[in-house]
């Protein structure tokens, strides 16, 4: 009898966002920038079978993946620790896609604030999937165009005068600030694992209406409803398909969710409800296999946090990045790749003074989970 297939799934906000379109592609081609090389070293060390890369700039629609291919070939596949990803996908995104009217109802629309997702250009802060196993595009579902107002009981931002967004804005405003993608991957043992990927809006840069916190909350709720039979019946994907995930499907939710269950600026009830749901593998969400590291303990001058540094995935002392397998998936091991200062390889995370350095690699840390699908 063959032993169950073990796979490693990871998420990594690589902070490869740039202020101008095409800048990342030019830097990758030049090959003389430290940050993407360090990101590559991290991925080579952890060696995930499938990884979601958040904040990887592209053209917005994913039509030109030449710089993603270059990143895979020149930064990941080379060297003694080279790893190859023959299957990859640049995910179409709402970031920097200019709305037809100003979202605050005043004046003419302009980027970045009037993007359907925040961005200075279409494709800024986009995301990509890399895989050693075939991606089943014919079964893929995306919810990039699902309108926020069409979520029953949506937590739309409000002001004293009523809805923050006018009716004309709600007619065109999607819920997803980037995309919500269900991309199945075909595993070598014949099983299929649904990758439920997203990168919700950060709950920052907002007024008393809490528009970004509200959007973050409901972006999390989309996947929470999607994985529970009957709760996602209202959802309509971009191809017109209705409903949530088929009952009995194996899945993993992954991404920079921009939500900490104990700290930070957003509404915590959404991430708390998701992590506590029995539809998820409890040992990874909240239990003994919650991804952890020792790196966060070295943060200096951090404001008081309720959450333990053991579980932080961001240099501001927050748990924001998640790999959350469903309850039908058996978790074997997990981790946050974050070395303390002074260890070999710590230059990937810290400057010489022992402070986190975003341009060393990223202000986020890679999170990984080893898993196998139960028979």
ABEGO torsion letter per residue (X at the ends): XBBBBBBBBBBBBAGABBABBGAAAAAAAAGABAAAAAAAAAAAAAGBABBBBBGBBBAGAGABAAAAAAAAAAAAABEAABBBBABBBBBBBABGBBBABBAAGBEBBBOAAABABBEABBGBGBBBBBBABBBBAAABBBAAABBAAABBGBBBBBBAAEBABBAAAAAABBABAABBBBBBBBBAAGBBBBBBBBBBBBBBGBBAAGAAAAAAAAAAAAAAAAABBGAAAABBBAAGBBEBBBBGBBBBBBEBAGBBAABEABBAAAAAAAAABAABBAAAAABAABBBBAAAAABBGBBBBABBAAABABAAGBBABBBBBBAABBBABBBBBBBBBGBBGAAAABBAAGBBBAAAABABBBBBBBBBBBX
